[in-house]
Every structure is written in C-alpha cells, then in structure tokens.
Amino acid sequence: MELGLDKAKIMRYKVLVEQYLSDPVKLRLATLGCLLILIVVLAYMPLSKEIEGNKKLLSAEKERSGYIADCEKLQKQVAIFRALIYEKSDTNEWVRYLLDGLRKFQVKLRGMESKQQRKVGPYRAVAFSMEIEGTYPELKTYVEWLESSQSLVRIDSLQFEKGSKNLLMKISILGIVPKK
C-alpha cells in the first residue's frame, strides 16, 4: 500500500519524534496537547449542536420573560386606572356629574352637546362639547376641578371668547365608561 510518502521522509519524521519525545518535559507537553485535542474532538464537538439549541431556547425564554414583565406592568397600570372608572357609569351619569360641577362653581351653561362615543381599548369614551359662561377665576376653578376629578376625564380642547362682562369657554370633554 503506497501512501505517496517517501521512506526517507518517514524515517526523518520518526527520528524527530523520538528526539522530541525522549525529553520528559516535551513528552508531557505533547501528551497534554493530545489529550486536549482528544477532549475537544470527543466532548465538545458532539455537544456543540446541543449548546446551539440551548442558546436558541434561552433567547426565546428571555424574550418570553420580557413579554411577561410587560404584561405585569400593564396590569399594574390597569389596576391604577380601574379605580378611576366607575363600573355603573354611563352618559347620563357623566351629564349629571358635569352639571353638578357647573352648579358648584356658579358658572352658566349656554349649551351642551353629546358627541359620538369612541372606542378606547376595553372601554368607551363619551364626548361632550360645552359652552360655559363666567368670570376667568370661576372658569379656571371649574377646569381645575375637572383635572383633579376622581373620574378619568380628559379635556380635549379649550377655547375662550371674550364677552361683554364674562368670558365664554368652549370645552370638549372625554369621559371613560365601561362597555356594556
């Protein structure tokens, strides 16, 4: 059987190997090198596919953990705002609430119009457009009362017009009610 190697070359290599391996320190280093190569070939190579698979699983679980953390944050936010939404409220309750505030601050209602309800996630938003007449301090306290309300209210727009004695405030308000 011919390997394509010259016998003289083989003999030279044999002599070099014997020369290097006759020294105990070089023999130990060669043995450690062979063991290291053997460990890599026998242990790491078969496990590398399993390691890659586990890396993919780990990244998927990290992503899932991030989603879980996001859901928990959203649930905490929902719990905060749930207290501000009355479960039995409806459009009539909101009208009553806004009119009570007008009476409380002694401003005059010139006009009130209910607009089409909007969908806001699992809730509905009732929209009102109001024209209110009063002095600046009275209108200011009414707006402050709306902003510090125990209900979830949003002032969508606010416009002032100067009248002869008082100011006319045009305000659009959104209030949240649960779906039926």
Order of alpha helices (4+ residues) and beta strands (2+ residues): alpha-alpha-alpha-alpha-beta-beta-alpha-beta-beta
